[in-house]
Amino acid sequence: MALDRFKQALAALLEEAPEDPLARDEYLELQPLPSDGPGTFAVYLCDEEHELFALVYEERLFQEGEAGQEAVQELVGPYLEHTYGLGADDWSAVAPFDLGWRSREFHWFIEFSVPGLTPTCRFDG
């Protein structure tokens, strides 16, 4: 039950994704999971095969070494809980919070998994 909102958002994303593998990868790289939460973060399915997600802080860009970046990490848990109903035990970081994400822009992001996803997020179209 705790994962229902997250599963629904994931299903909606995967339903819209093209079947062609290259087009699908590009689509998933550019389209976040739907949410009705604040636009502070966006969640992307960054590795469908390994069921890895990335939570990207989109409110502003940071310069490398800029003060105040640590405060962004404190927002991750409350955002996932409020937006998708994911409690602290429902998701697990797979890498430290980092600066970068898909370009040379300095977005803060964290990659995470959701161990309780069953069935898996894999889509065999």
N, C-alpha and C positions, 0 to 999 in steps of 0.2 A: 504494500500500500504506500509506503513512504516514497517509492520511486515512481509512482503513477504519473505525476506531472512531468517528470524528466522523460519517462518513456513516451508519453504522448507527444512531447515536443520533438523527440528524436524520430518517432514514427512519421510525424508531419514533414520533417526535413527529408527523410529518406524516401518518402512517397513522391516528392517533387524532384528528386535527383534523377538525372538521365541514366540509362542503362549502359551506354558506351563507357568503358573504363576511363578513358582520358577525359571525356566531358564530365564524368562523375567526379573525378578527382578535382578538377577545376571548380566545379559547382560547390563541392564541399569546402574547398579552400576559401571561397568567397561568401558563402551563405551561412550565417550563424543559425543555431537552433532558435526557433520562434520563442519569444518570451513576452510577457506583459509587464515585466519588471522595469526598473529604471534603466536608462541607457548608459549607465556607468560601465558595464561590462558586456561582452558578447561571448557566447560559448560556440566553439567550432568543433566539428568532428575532424580532427587533424590526421587520424590514422584509423581508417575503418577496419582494416584487417586485425589490428591489435587493440581496437576499441579504446583509443586514446582521444581525449578531448583537450582543448586549450581554452582557457578562460582569459580573454584579452581585455585589459583596462582601456576603455576608449574615450574616457572623459577628456584626457589631454595627453600630449606628448611630453616626454621628459628629455632633458639633455643628460648625457652620461655624467654620473657623479653629482647630479643636482640633488639638493637636500629635499627631504620630505617624501622620498619614494618609498621608504619603509612603511609608511602609513597605509599605502595602497594594499599591501599584503593583509592587513588586518580587516579589510573589507570583503575578502574572498568568501569566507565561511558564511557571514550574514547574507551576502548576495545569493549564494547557492541555496541557502535555506529559504529565503523569502521568495525567490523567483521559481525554483524548481522543487522545493520541499526536500532538498538533500541535506540531511543532518551531517554532523562531523564524522559519523561512523559510516555514512553512505558513499563517501568518495575518498580517494587517496591520491595525494600528489605523487607523480612519478619522476619529477625533477624539481629542483629548487625554483622559486620565483625568480624570473629573469627579465632582462631588458632586451628587446629586439623585435621579434615576431614578423616573419615573412617579408621584411623589407629593411631598409636602413633607418626607418622611422623608429623612434625609441618608445615603443609601447611596452608596458609591463604585462607579462603573461605568466601563467602557470599551466603546465600540462598535468592532467589528472585522469584517473580511471574511475569507473563506477563498478566495483567488484560484484555487486548484487544484480547486475543486469541479466535477466533470464526471461525470454530467450535473448541471445546476444543481439547486438545492434547490426550484425552482418545482414546484408540484403542480397539475396541471390535472385537477380531479376531475369 
